[in-house]
Amino acid sequence: MPRESQADRKKRALRIHRKLAKAYPDADCALRYETPFQLLIATILSAQCTDKMVNSVTPALFARFPDAKTMRQAETEELEALIRSTGFFRQKTKSLINTSTDIVEKFGGEVPRTLEELTTLRGAARKTANVVLGNAFDIPGLTVDTHMKRINTRLGLTRNDDPVKIERDLMELIPQKDWTWFSHRVIHHGRQCCDARKPQCERCPLRSDCPWPDSAAARASKKTKVSRKKPAGPPGGRRG
């Protein structure tokens, strides 16, 4: 794809979002929750874990510890046992107890409603905060996870690796009111089509607006040509 101006990139980003909305009209938060606190905890548990696994764990977890006041008082061993299958359970247990303690001590037991306040919670990074804002409070936020990073890089909407810088790049391209839905649809697209190892470019609804297949094909073609070259003989032109 030829070098594009910021204005052209913004137009392409809007086309991409329209295509994603058409392809995945029902894309939404895959984590199950009933309260902002439950979504916050589920999002913390989703690190290095599938949403499906988190959803299998949280019913029993929330039945035992439904809010920050009860979870902050949880026994470490019991909490670890309840969330063990989500992986990294020892560190996550610390995060859940610390986050719950912060909510009680700093915010009177209620999950805060701003990015600045949410990111003061131990265990709640910027990605987690944006998930909570966008889904529990209907405050638009861009959730930069591995899918968002991979796909927006392939689409040429960012050249950065740092999630905060990627978020800022996308803020310039996507209307604020669409930030949450753009995140949902890109993540859904990553799970359904744009796989990390085997992206299904031939059926991708974004194919005409994505430069990655052509560049990948060019790299593959170059690699094939190199591999087909005959190995050079020994010095003097003689082969052993």
C-alpha positions in Angstrom: 0.0 0.0 0.0 1.4 3.4 -0.9 2.5 5.8 1.8 -0.7 7.5 3.1 -1.4 10.8 4.8 -3.0 10.9 8.2 -6.2 12.1 6.6 -6.3 9.1 4.3 -5.4 6.7 7.1 -8.3 8.1 9.1 -10.7 7.5 6.2 -9.4 4.0 5.8 -9.8 3.4 9.6 -13.4 4.5 9.3 -14.0 2.1 6.4 -12.4 -0.7 8.4 -14.7 0.0 11.4 -17.8 0.0 9.2 -16.8 -3.3 7.7 -16.2 -4.8 11.1 -19.6 -3.5 12.3 -21.2 -5.3 9.3 -19.2 -8.5 9.8 -19.6 -8.7 13.5 -22.8 -6.9 14.5 -23.2 -8.9 17.7 -19.6 -8.6 19.0 -19.6 -7.7 22.7 -17.7 -8.3 25.9 -17.3 -12.1 26.3 -16.8 -11.9 30.1 -19.9 -12.6 32.2 -20.7 -10.2 35.0 -23.5 -8.5 36.9 -21.7 -5.6 38.5 -18.7 -3.3 37.7 -16.8 -5.1 40.5 -17.4 -8.5 38.9 -16.3 -7.2 35.5 -13.1 -5.7 37.0 -12.2 -9.0 38.8 -13.1 -11.1 35.7 -10.8 -8.9 33.5 -7.9 -9.2 35.9 -8.4 -13.0 35.8 -8.5 -13.0 32.0 -4.8 -12.1 31.7 -3.0 -15.0 30.0 -6.3 -16.9 30.1 -9.3 -17.4 27.9 -12.6 -15.7 28.6 -14.3 -19.1 28.5 -12.1 -20.4 31.3 -12.7 -17.2 33.3 -16.5 -17.6 32.9 -16.2 -21.1 34.2 -14.5 -19.9 37.4 -16.4 -16.7 38.3 -19.8 -18.1 39.2 -18.4 -19.9 42.3 -16.0 -17.1 43.0 -18.7 -14.4 43.0 -21.1 -16.6 45.0 -18.4 -16.7 47.7 -17.0 -13.1 47.3 -19.6 -10.9 45.6 -18.0 -7.5 46.4 -14.9 -5.8 47.4 -15.7 -5.9 51.1 -15.9 -9.6 51.2 -13.0 -10.3 48.7 -10.5 -8.2 50.6 -11.0 -10.5 53.6 -10.6 -13.7 51.6 -8.2 -16.3 52.8 -5.3 -16.6 50.4 -5.6 -20.4 50.1 -9.3 -20.4 49.4 -9.0 -17.7 46.8 -6.1 -19.5 45.1 -8.1 -22.7 45.0 -11.1 -20.9 43.4 -9.1 -19.3 40.6 -6.3 -21.9 40.1 -7.4 -22.9 36.6 -7.0 -19.3 35.3 -3.2 -19.6 35.6 -0.7 -17.5 37.5 -3.2 -17.9 40.4 -0.8 -16.8 43.1 -0.1 -13.4 41.6 -3.8 -13.0 40.6 -4.9 -13.8 44.1 -2.7 -11.0 45.4 -4.1 -8.7 42.7 -7.7 -9.5 43.6 -7.1 -8.9 47.3 -5.1 -5.7 46.8 -7.6 -4.3 44.3 -10.5 -5.1 46.6 -8.7 -3.4 49.5 -8.0 -0.3 47.4 -11.7 -0.1 46.4 -12.8 -0.3 50.0 -10.2 2.1 51.5 -9.9 4.6 48.7 -13.4 4.6 47.1 -15.8 3.5 49.8 -16.3 0.1 48.3 -17.5 1.3 44.9 -15.5 0.8 41.7 -14.4 4.2 40.5 -15.6 5.6 37.2 -12.5 7.3 35.7 -9.4 6.0 34.0 -7.2 8.0 36.4 -8.8 6.5 39.5 -9.1 2.9 38.1 -5.4 2.8 37.3 -4.5 3.6 40.9 -5.9 0.2 41.9 -3.2 -2.4 42.4 -3.9 -5.1 39.7 -5.8 -2.8 37.3 -3.7 -1.6 34.4 -4.9 0.7 31.6 -6.3 -2.2 29.5 -8.4 -3.4 32.5 -9.6 0.1 33.2 -10.8 0.6 29.7 -12.7 -2.7 29.7 -14.5 -1.6 32.9 -15.2 1.9 31.7 -16.5 0.8 28.3 -18.7 -2.1 29.4 -19.8 -1.3 33.0 -20.1 2.4 32.7 -20.6 3.0 29.0 -17.6 5.4 28.9 -15.8 4.8 25.6 -12.3 3.2 25.9 -9.9 1.4 23.6 -8.8 -1.9 25.0 -5.4 -2.8 23.6 -4.9 -6.5 24.1 -2.8 -8.9 21.9 -5.5 -9.0 19.3 -5.8 -5.2 19.0 -2.0 -4.9 18.9 -1.6 -7.6 16.2 -4.5 -6.6 13.9 -4.0 -2.8 14.0 -0.3 -3.4 13.2 -1.2 -5.6 10.3 -3.7 -3.0 9.1 -1.1 -0.3 9.3 -3.1 1.8 11.7 -0.1 1.9 14.1 3.6 1.2 14.0 4.1 1.1 17.8 4.6 -1.8 20.1 3.7 -0.1 23.3 0.0 -0.5 24.2 -0.4 3.1 25.4 1.1 4.4 22.2 -1.1 2.1 20.1 -4.1 3.4 22.1 -3.1 7.0 21.3 -2.6 6.2 17.6 -6.1 4.8 17.4 -7.6 7.7 19.3 -6.6 9.9 16.4 -8.3 7.6 13.9 -11.5 6.2 15.5 -14.3 8.5 16.8 -14.4 8.5 20.6 -18.0 7.2 20.7 -16.9 4.1 18.8 -13.8 3.2 20.9 -15.4 0.4 22.9 -17.2 -1.2 19.9 -14.1 -0.9 17.8 -12.2 -2.8 20.4 -14.9 -5.5 20.7 -15.0 -6.0 16.9 -11.3 -6.1 16.4 -10.9 -8.6 19.2 -13.7 -10.7 17.7 -12.1 -10.5 14.3 -8.8 -11.7 15.8 -10.5 -14.8 17.2 -12.6 -15.5 14.1 -10.4 -14.6 11.2 -7.1 -12.8 11.8 -5.3 -15.5 13.7 -1.7 -14.9 14.9 -0.2 -17.9 13.0 -2.7 -18.6 10.3 -4.7 -15.5 9.3 -7.5 -16.3 6.9 -6.8 -13.5 4.5 -8.8 -15.1 1.6 -12.1 -14.6 3.5 -11.2 -11.5 5.5 -13.8 -8.7 5.2 -11.0 -6.2 5.6 -8.9 -7.6 2.7 -9.2 -4.6 0.4 -8.1 -2.2 3.2 -5.3 -4.3 4.7 -1.7 -4.0 3.4 -0.5 -7.0 5.4 -1.4 -9.9 3.1 0.5 -8.4 0.2 3.6 -7.6 2.3 3.5 -11.1 3.8 3.2 -12.7 0.4 6.1 -10.6 -0.8 8.3 -11.9 2.0 7.2 -15.5 1.4 7.9 -15.2 -2.3 11.4 -13.8 -1.6 12.1 -16.6 0.8 11.0 -19.2 -1.8 13.3 -17.7 -4.4 16.3 -17.8 -2.1 15.6 -21.4 -1.1 15.5 -22.4 -4.8 19.0 -21.1 -5.5 21.6 -23.8 -5.9 24.3 -23.9 -3.2 27.6 -22.5 -4.3 30.3 -25.0 -5.0 33.7 -25.2 -3.3 36.5 -22.8 -4.2 37.9 -23.5 -7.6 34.6 -24.6 -9.1 35.1 -28.2 -8.2 32.5 -30.2 -6.2 33.4 -32.9 -3.8 
